[in-house]
């Protein structure tokens, strides 16, 4: 008889609760707190140790949306989806509940504050309904895990049990009717059977750290690495599929973007020179494996989306990619943005990048060579083509323009 398909009375349970929530991010907090406020006994299972808990919520920009009109919010979501429509019932629920985010947070002691990024507030202001969509955070400023800290406190202030370092592995179904009655989890190498008297809620993130799922679901990406939590490995997707759940929208994601990934750290480093709002001395371009440029490196993407032929489509990322730059840029400032408001590497890993970039050069994270031909050999690129690419860039910026992609920032040879 399968361990995952038995009657309740046949299982020796290790833990139990009315509601078992899997994953301690914003969705897990909302589910746990709502169930607790309704009188349920809640148990929250978190894969990460306590010091790493919080999922992407902890290291995101800390903003969330609140809308002022459900009808206009529905218009905005439908326009966002474009040729990929979402069922009307789902749009309606999203639009109605999005209007209540501030009220919900304030009712629990939060302090919703609006923030806008100049020159435009919402990400797609040109779409119908955008006027009703506003961005908020909790507390005096956005970033730095501040909204997450508020959400975390909502759990700690309530009788919600949390089991850290306890990844859920599979759902347990009742043999008679297939009802979900619990989950199997691991704790310090020991299997736990966790009974859910009323419900199991899966709020355990995406699959951005599972390279096989990335290849299967994300178009054109042989691999990618997160700027968020390294604990999101598709566990919830696999558990849901195992009991017959259908999937949708698996090929749409917040990205891609260009960043540095090194073997020693699971998440990425954002490079200052690639940030749309940073102007630094020195020359910089990004090339793909054919030693050619493929985009405006300084374009302000909209969560990885760029305009192409009248549509917003994901940024082309011909992996592997290389940021080629000169000694002036190397000497100007730390290549890594050492003071960002979000991201796993600065907020959790807290790697201290050297001010002069030389520690990272010594580690081999930065490659150097006396000339372009030698650099091409080091990177495994075609030397002649790399030289042509750089020459074309230099000739263009000498005339004050990017002849290929219209880049208008850091036009330095």
C-alpha positions as CSV (number, residue, x, y, z in Angstrom):
1,X,0.0,0.0,0.0
2,X,1.4,3.4,-0.9
3,X,2.5,5.7,1.9
4,X,0.7,8.5,0.2
5,X,-2.6,6.8,-0.4
6,X,-4.0,5.3,2.9
7,X,-6.9,6.0,5.2
8,X,-6.4,8.4,8.0
9,X,-6.7,5.7,10.7
10,X,-3.9,3.7,9.1
11,X,-1.3,6.4,9.4
12,X,0.8,7.2,12.4
13,X,0.9,11.0,12.3
14,X,3.8,13.0,13.7
15,X,2.2,16.4,13.6
16,X,-1.3,17.7,12.9
17,X,-3.3,20.9,12.6
18,X,-6.5,22.1,11.1
19,X,-4.7,23.9,8.3
20,X,-1.1,23.0,7.1
21,X,0.5,25.8,5.1
22,X,3.6,24.9,3.0
23,X,5.9,27.9,2.5
24,X,6.6,31.0,4.6
25,X,6.5,33.8,2.1
26,X,3.8,36.5,1.6
27,X,1.2,34.0,0.4
28,X,2.0,31.6,3.2
29,X,1.6,34.5,5.7
30,X,-1.8,35.5,4.2
31,X,-3.1,32.0,4.3
32,X,-1.8,31.3,7.8
33,X,-3.0,34.5,9.3
34,X,-6.4,34.4,7.6
35,X,-7.0,30.8,8.8
36,X,-5.8,31.7,12.3
37,X,-8.1,34.7,12.5
38,X,-11.0,32.4,11.5
39,X,-10.2,30.2,14.5
40,X,-8.2,27.4,12.9
41,X,-5.2,25.7,14.4
42,X,-2.4,26.4,11.8
43,X,0.9,24.7,11.2
44,X,3.4,26.4,8.8
45,X,6.1,24.2,7.2
46,X,9.1,26.1,5.9
47,X,11.8,24.5,3.7
48,X,14.6,27.0,4.7
49,X,16.2,27.4,8.1
50,X,14.8,30.3,10.1
51,X,17.7,32.6,9.0
52,X,16.8,32.1,5.3
53,X,13.0,32.0,5.6
54,X,10.8,34.4,3.7
55,X,11.1,33.2,0.1
56,X,11.2,35.8,-2.6
57,X,9.0,38.1,-0.5
58,X,11.9,38.7,1.9
59,X,14.3,40.0,-0.8
60,X,11.9,41.5,-3.3
61,X,11.5,45.3,-3.6
62,X,8.8,45.1,-0.9
63,X,6.2,46.7,-3.0
64,X,2.7,45.4,-3.7
65,X,-0.3,46.6,-5.7
66,X,-3.5,48.1,-4.4
67,X,-6.2,49.2,-6.9
68,X,-8.9,51.9,-6.4
69,X,-11.5,50.4,-8.8
70,X,-12.2,46.7,-9.4
71,X,-13.6,47.3,-12.9
72,X,-10.6,49.3,-14.0
73,X,-8.3,46.8,-12.4
74,X,-9.9,44.1,-14.5
75,X,-9.4,46.2,-17.6
76,X,-5.7,46.6,-16.7
77,X,-5.1,42.9,-16.1
78,X,-6.9,41.9,-19.3
79,X,-4.8,44.4,-21.2
80,X,-1.6,43.0,-19.5
81,X,-2.5,39.5,-20.6
82,X,-3.2,40.6,-24.2
83,X,-3.3,37.6,-26.5
84,X,-3.0,35.3,-23.5
85,X,-6.4,35.7,-21.8
86,X,-7.2,34.7,-18.3
87,X,-10.7,33.3,-17.5
88,X,-13.1,36.1,-16.5
89,X,-13.8,34.6,-13.1
90,X,-10.1,34.6,-12.2
91,X,-9.8,38.2,-13.4
92,X,-12.8,39.3,-11.3
93,X,-11.4,37.7,-8.1
94,X,-8.0,39.2,-8.7
95,X,-9.5,42.7,-9.4
96,X,-11.8,42.6,-6.4
97,X,-9.3,41.4,-3.9
98,X,-6.5,43.7,-5.2
99,X,-8.6,46.6,-4.0
100,X,-8.5,45.2,-0.4
101,X,-4.7,44.8,0.1
102,X,-4.2,48.1,2.0
103,X,-7.3,47.5,4.2
104,X,-6.1,44.0,5.0
105,X,-2.6,45.1,6.0
106,X,-3.9,48.1,7.9
107,X,-6.4,46.0,9.8
108,X,-3.5,43.9,11.1
109,X,-1.4,46.9,12.2
110,X,0.4,47.6,9.0
111,X,1.3,51.0,7.6
112,X,0.6,51.1,3.9
113,X,2.6,53.9,2.1
114,X,2.4,54.6,-1.6
115,X,5.6,54.8,-3.6
116,X,6.1,55.6,-7.3
117,X,9.2,55.3,-9.4
118,X,9.8,58.4,-11.6
119,X,9.1,59.2,-14.3
120,X,6.2,56.8,-14.3
121,X,4.5,55.1,-11.4
122,X,3.0,51.9,-12.6
123,X,4.9,49.6,-14.9
124,X,2.6,49.8,-18.0
125,X,0.9,53.3,-17.7
126,X,-0.1,53.2,-21.4
127,X,-2.6,50.3,-20.8
128,X,-6.3,50.9,-20.1
129,X,-7.2,50.8,-16.4
130,X,-3.6,51.7,-15.3
131,X,-4.8,54.9,-13.5
132,X,-6.4,52.8,-10.8
133,X,-3.3,50.8,-10.0
134,X,-0.9,52.1,-7.3
135,X,2.2,50.7,-5.7
136,X,2.6,50.5,-1.9
137,X,5.0,49.2,0.7
138,X,4.7,48.9,4.5
139,X,6.5,51.5,6.6
140,X,8.7,54.5,5.9
141,X,10.4,53.3,2.7
142,X,10.5,50.5,0.2
143,X,13.1,47.7,0.0
144,X,15.3,46.3,2.7
145,X,12.9,43.5,3.6
146,X,10.7,46.0,5.5
147,X,7.3,44.8,4.3
148,X,8.5,41.2,4.9
149,X,9.4,42.0,8.5
150,X,5.8,43.2,9.0
151,X,4.4,40.1,7.5
152,X,6.8,37.9,9.6
153,X,5.6,39.6,12.7
154,X,1.9,38.8,11.9
155,X,2.8,35.2,12.2
156,X,5.0,35.5,15.3
157,X,2.3,37.5,17.1
158,X,-0.2,34.7,16.7
159,X,-0.5,31.1,17.8
160,X,0.8,29.8,14.5
161,X,3.3,27.0,14.8
162,X,6.3,27.2,12.4
163,X,8.5,24.2,11.5
164,X,11.7,25.5,9.9
165,X,14.1,23.3,7.8
166,X,11.1,21.1,7.1
167,X,10.5,20.8,3.3
168,X,7.3,19.1,2.3
169,X,7.9,16.3,-0.2
170,X,4.5,14.9,-1.1
171,X,0.8,15.1,-0.4
172,X,-1.0,12.3,1.4
173,X,-4.4,11.3,0.0
174,X,-7.2,9.3,1.6
175,X,-7.5,6.1,-0.2
176,X,-11.3,6.1,-0.2
177,X,-12.0,9.4,-1.9
178,X,-8.7,10.9,-2.8
179,X,-9.1,13.8,-0.4
180,X,-5.8,15.5,0.6
181,X,-5.4,14.7,4.3
182,X,-1.8,15.7,4.9
183,X,1.8,16.0,3.7
184,X,5.0,14.1,4.0
185,X,7.9,16.3,5.1
186,X,11.6,15.9,6.1
187,X,13.1,17.2,9.3
188,X,16.8,16.6,10.1
189,X,16.8,13.5,7.9
190,X,13.6,12.1,9.5
191,X,10.3,11.7,7.7
192,X,7.4,13.4,9.2
193,X,3.7,12.7,8.4
194,X,1.7,15.8,9.0
195,X,-2.1,15.6,9.2
196,X,-4.3,18.4,7.9
197,X,-7.7,18.1,9.5
198,X,-9.2,20.8,7.2
199,X,-6.8,21.8,4.4
200,X,-3.3,21.8,2.9
201,X,-2.3,25.1,1.3
202,X,0.7,25.1,-1.1
203,X,2.4,28.5,-1.0
204,X,6.0,27.3,-1.7
205,X,7.2,29.4,-4.6
206,X,8.3,28.7,-8.1
207,X,10.8,26.5,-9.9
208,X,13.6,29.0,-10.7
209,X,16.3,26.9,-9.0
210,X,15.4,23.7,-10.9
211,X,17.3,23.7,-14.1
212,X,15.4,20.8,-15.7
213,X,12.1,22.6,-15.1
214,X,13.6,25.8,-16.5
215,X,14.6,23.9,-19.7
216,X,11.2,22.3,-19.9
217,X,9.0,25.4,-19.3
218,X,10.9,28.6,-20.0
219,X,11.3,29.3,-23.7
220,X,14.8,29.7,-25.0
221,X,16.6,29.3,-21.7
222,X,19.1,26.4,-21.2
223,X,19.6,27.6,-17.6
224,X,19.1,30.6,-15.4
225,X,19.8,31.7,-11.9
226,X,17.7,33.7,-9.4
227,X,18.2,37.0,-7.7
228,X,15.7,35.7,-5.1
229,X,15.4,32.7,-2.8
230,X,17.5,29.7,-3.7
231,X,15.0,27.4,-2.0
232,X,12.3,27.6,-4.8
233,X,12.8,24.3,-6.6
234,X,9.4,23.5,-7.9
235,X,8.3,21.4,-4.9
236,X,4.8,22.7,-4.9
237,X,4.4,22.2,-8.7
238,X,5.5,18.6,-8.4
239,X,3.2,17.9,-5.4
240,X,0.2,19.4,-7.2
241,X,0.9,17.5,-10.4
242,X,1.2,14.2,-8.4
243,X,-2.5,14.5,-7.4
244,X,-3.7,15.5,-10.9
245,X,-3.5,19.3,-10.9
246,X,-3.3,21.0,-14.3
247,X,-0.7,23.7,-15.0
248,X,-1.0,27.0,-16.8
249,X,1.2,30.0,-17.6
250,X,4.4,28.0,-16.9
251,X,6.2,29.8,-19.7
252,X,5.8,33.4,-18.4
253,X,8.2,34.7,-15.7
254,X,9.5,37.9,-14.2
255,X,12.7,38.1,-16.3
256,X,15.1,37.5,-17.7
257,X,17.7,40.0,-16.7
258,X,21.5,40.1,-17.1
259,X,23.6,39.5,-13.9
260,X,26.8,37.8,-12.8
261,X,26.6,34.2,-11.5
262,X,29.6,32.6,-9.7
263,X,29.9,29.1,-8.5
264,X,30.5,30.0,-4.8
265,X,27.1,31.7,-4.3
266,X,23.7,30.3,-5.4
267,X,22.2,33.7,-6.4
268,X,23.3,36.4,-8.8
269,X,25.1,39.7,-8.5
270,X,23.6,42.8,-10.2
271,X,26.2,44.8,-12.1
272,X,26.1,48.5,-11.8
273,X,27.0,49.1,-15.4
274,X,24.0,47.2,-16.6
275,X,21.5,49.2,-14.5
276,X,19.4,51.5,-16.6
277,X,19.7,54.3,-14.0
278,X,23.5,54.2,-13.5
279,X,26.0,56.2,-15.6
280,X,29.6,55.2,-15.1
281,X,32.8,56.2,-16.9
282,X,34.3,53.6,-19.2
283,X,33.1,51.4,-22.0
284,X,30.9,48.3,-21.7
285,X,28.9,46.0,-24.0
286,X,27.4,42.6,-23.6
287,X,27.9,39.8,-26.2
288,X,26.6,36.4,-26.7
289,X,28.4,33.2,-27.6
290,X,28.8,34.4,-31.2
291,X,30.7,37.5,-29.9
292,X,28.0,39.8,-31.1
293,X,25.8,42.3,-29.2
294,X,22.1,41.4,-29.1
295,X,20.4,44.2,-27.2
296,X,20.5,47.7,-25.7
297,X,22.3,46.8,-22.5
298,X,21.0,49.8,-20.6
299,X,17.3,49.5,-21.6
300,X,14.9,49.7,-18.7
301,X,13.1,46.3,-19.2
302,X,9.7,45.8,-17.6
303,X,10.5,42.7,-15.5
304,X,12.5,41.3,-18.4
305,X,10.0,42.3,-21.1
306,X,11.1,44.5,-24.0
307,X,9.1,46.0,-26.9
308,X,9.5,44.0,-30.1
309,X,7.3,44.4,-33.2
310,X,4.4,46.0,-31.4
311,X,4.4,43.5,-28.5
312,X,6.2,43.2,-25.1
313,X,8.3,40.0,-25.2
314,X,11.0,38.6,-23.1
315,X,14.5,39.9,-23.5
316,X,16.6,37.6,-25.7
317,X,19.3,36.0,-23.6
318,X,21.7,33.9,-25.7
319,X,23.5,32.1,-22.9
320,X,26.3,32.4,-22.0
321,X,26.6,36.1,-22.1
322,X,29.7,38.2,-21.4
323,X,30.0,41.8,-20.2
324,X,33.1,43.2,-22.0
325,X,34.5,46.4,-20.4
326,X,37.6,48.4,-20.2
327,X,40.0,49.3,-17.4
328,X,38.4,52.7,-16.9
329,X,35.2,51.0,-15.8
330,X,37.1,48.5,-13.7
331,X,38.8,51.4,-11.8
332,X,35.8,53.7,-11.6
333,X,33.8,51.9,-8.9
334,X,32.7,48.5,-7.6
335,X,31.2,46.6,-10.5
336,X,28.6,45.2,-8.1
337,X,25.9,47.4,-6.8
338,X,26.8,47.2,-3.1
339,X,23.7,49.2,-1.8
340,X,20.6,47.7,-3.5
341,X,17.3,47.6,-1.7
342,X,16.5,44.0,-2.8
343,X,18.0,40.7,-3.8
344,X,19.2,37.6,-2.0
345,X,22.9,38.2,-2.5
346,X,23.1,41.5,-0.7
347,X,20.3,41.0,1.9
348,X,21.0,37.4,2.9
349,X,24.3,36.2,1.6
350,X,25.8,39.7,2.4
351,X,28.9,39.1,0.3
352,X,31.2,42.1,0.7
353,X,32.4,43.0,-2.8
354,X,35.7,44.8,-2.8
355,X,35.7,48.5,-3.5
356,X,38.4,48.1,-6.2
357,X,37.1,44.9,-7.7
358,X,40.5,43.2,-7.2
359,X,39.4,40.5,-4.8
360,X,36.9,39.3,-7.4
361,X,39.5,39.5,-10.1
362,X,41.7,37.3,-7.9
363,X,38.8,34.8,-7.4
364,X,38.5,34.5,-11.2
365,X,35.1,36.0,-11.3
366,X,36.4,38.7,-13.6
367,X,38.6,37.7,-16.5
368,X,41.3,40.0,-17.8
369,X,43.6,40.0,-20.9
370,X,46.1,42.3,-22.6
371,X,43.9,42.7,-25.7
372,X,40.6,41.6,-27.2
373,X,42.1,38.7,-29.1
374,X,43.5,37.2,-25.9
375,X,40.2,37.9,-24.1
376,X,38.3,36.1,-26.8
377,X,40.6,33.0,-26.3
378,X,40.0,33.1,-22.6
379,X,36.2,33.3,-23.1
380,X,36.1,30.8,-25.9
381,X,34.8,33.4,-28.4
382,X,35.8,34.1,-32.0
383,X,38.6,36.7,-31.7
384,X,38.1,38.3,-35.1
385,X,34.3,38.7,-34.6
386,X,34.8,40.1,-31.1
387,X,37.2,42.7,-32.4
388,X,34.7,43.6,-35.2
389,X,31.9,44.0,-32.6
390,X,34.0,46.3,-30.4
391,X,35.2,48.3,-33.4
392,X,31.6,48.8,-34.6
393,X,30.6,50.0,-31.1
394,X,33.5,52.3,-30.8
395,X,33.0,53.8,-34.3
396,X,29.3,54.4,-33.5
397,X,29.8,56.1,-30.1
398,X,32.5,58.3,-31.7
399,X,29.5,59.7,-33.7
400,X,27.3,59.8,-30.6
401,X,25.1,56.8,-31.4
402,X,24.6,53.1,-31.1
403,X,24.1,51.9,-34.7
404,X,22.5,48.6,-33.8
405,X,20.2,49.0,-30.8
406,X,19.8,52.7,-30.2
407,X,21.3,52.7,-26.8
408,X,21.6,56.2,-25.4
409,X,23.3,55.7,-22.1
410,X,27.0,55.1,-21.3
411,X,28.0,55.8,-24.9
412,X,31.7,55.4,-24.1
413,X,34.3,53.6,-26.2
